Amino acid sequence: MTINKIKREQKKYWVAVYALSVPSIAVIFSASNETCIGIASKYMDKGSFSLSALILGLLLLFGGIFYAGRKFLPKCSACGKSITPYQLGVVVATKNCPSCGENVIS
């Protein structure tokens, strides 16, 4: 694996995280919209609608981040663990996996 490949995969990860975060944030903020609350009040209590929208938004947000990490982050060829964006500096400086110590960058 080369440094450029790792950086490309990290970029794909961040694009996916941002793309998956926007809908979940929209769901969270839609709970405070009076129109949505007015429509939902016909079917359920206003408080439960806001709480359910908040929970759904947070599940989408953290689920999207978890999915993006599993799908797009580069993995060590020896141990198979993901190289997180915070570990990228260690990998570039040492050329080794932060988890197992095997050579990652050729």
C-alpha positions as CSV (number, residue, x, y, z in Angstrom):
1,M,0.0,0.0,0.0
2,T,1.3,3.5,-0.8
3,I,0.8,6.8,0.9
4,N,-1.3,8.1,-2.0
5,K,-3.6,5.1,-1.8
6,I,-4.0,5.5,2.0
7,K,-4.8,9.2,1.5
8,R,-7.3,8.5,-1.3
9,E,-9.1,6.0,1.0
10,Q,-9.1,8.5,3.8
11,K,-10.7,11.1,1.5
12,K,-13.4,8.6,0.5
13,Y,-14.1,8.0,4.2
14,W,-14.6,11.7,5.0
15,V,-16.7,12.2,1.9
16,A,-18.9,9.3,3.0
17,V,-19.1,10.6,6.6
18,Y,-20.2,14.0,5.5
19,A,-22.7,12.7,2.9
20,L,-24.3,10.4,5.5
21,S,-24.3,13.1,8.2
22,V,-26.4,15.6,6.2
23,P,-29.6,13.6,6.1
24,S,-29.3,12.6,9.8
25,I,-28.8,16.3,10.8
26,A,-31.8,17.2,8.7
27,V,-33.9,14.7,10.5
28,I,-32.8,16.1,13.9
29,F,-33.6,19.7,12.9
30,S,-36.9,18.8,11.3
31,A,-38.1,17.8,14.7
32,S,-38.1,21.5,15.7
33,N,-39.9,22.6,12.5
34,E,-43.4,23.7,13.5
35,T,-44.9,22.2,10.3
36,C,-43.6,18.8,11.0
37,I,-44.7,19.0,14.6
38,G,-48.1,20.2,13.5
39,I,-48.5,17.3,11.1
40,A,-47.3,14.8,13.6
41,S,-49.5,16.1,16.4
42,K,-52.5,14.6,14.6
43,Y,-51.0,11.1,15.0
44,M,-48.9,11.2,18.2
45,D,-47.8,13.4,21.1
46,K,-45.5,16.3,20.2
47,G,-42.9,15.3,22.7
48,S,-42.7,11.8,21.5
49,F,-42.3,13.0,17.9
50,S,-39.4,15.2,18.8
51,L,-37.7,12.5,20.8
52,S,-38.2,9.9,18.1
53,A,-36.8,12.2,15.4
54,L,-33.8,13.0,17.6
55,I,-33.2,9.3,18.2
56,L,-33.6,8.4,14.5
57,G,-31.2,11.2,13.5
58,L,-28.6,10.1,16.0
59,L,-28.9,6.5,14.9
60,L,-28.5,7.6,11.3
61,L,-25.5,9.7,12.2
62,F,-23.5,7.2,14.2
63,G,-24.6,4.3,12.0
64,G,-23.4,6.2,9.0
65,I,-20.0,6.9,10.6
66,F,-19.6,3.3,11.6
67,Y,-20.6,2.1,8.1
68,A,-18.2,4.5,6.4
69,G,-15.4,3.4,8.7
70,R,-16.0,-0.3,7.9
71,K,-16.3,0.3,4.2
72,F,-13.8,3.0,3.3
73,L,-11.0,3.1,5.8
74,P,-7.7,1.4,4.6
75,K,-6.9,-1.8,6.5
76,C,-3.6,-3.3,7.5
77,S,-2.8,-6.3,5.4
78,A,-1.4,-8.3,8.4
79,C,-4.0,-7.8,11.1
80,G,-6.9,-6.5,9.1
81,K,-7.6,-3.5,11.5
82,S,-8.7,-0.2,10.0
83,I,-6.2,2.7,9.9
84,T,-8.2,5.6,11.3
85,P,-7.6,9.2,10.3
86,Y,-6.1,9.9,13.7
87,Q,-3.5,7.1,13.2
88,L,-2.5,8.2,9.7
89,G,0.3,10.4,11.0
90,V,1.8,7.4,12.8
91,V,1.5,5.2,9.7
92,V,3.2,7.8,7.5
93,A,6.0,8.5,10.0
94,T,6.8,4.9,10.9
95,K,5.4,3.1,7.8
96,N,4.1,0.5,10.3
97,C,0.6,-0.5,11.5
98,P,-0.1,1.2,14.9
99,S,-1.9,-2.0,16.0
100,C,0.4,-4.9,15.1
101,G,3.6,-3.1,14.0
102,E,3.9,-4.8,10.6
103,N,5.1,-2.8,7.6
104,V,2.1,-1.2,5.9
105,I,3.6,1.3,3.4
106,S,5.8,-0.2,0.7
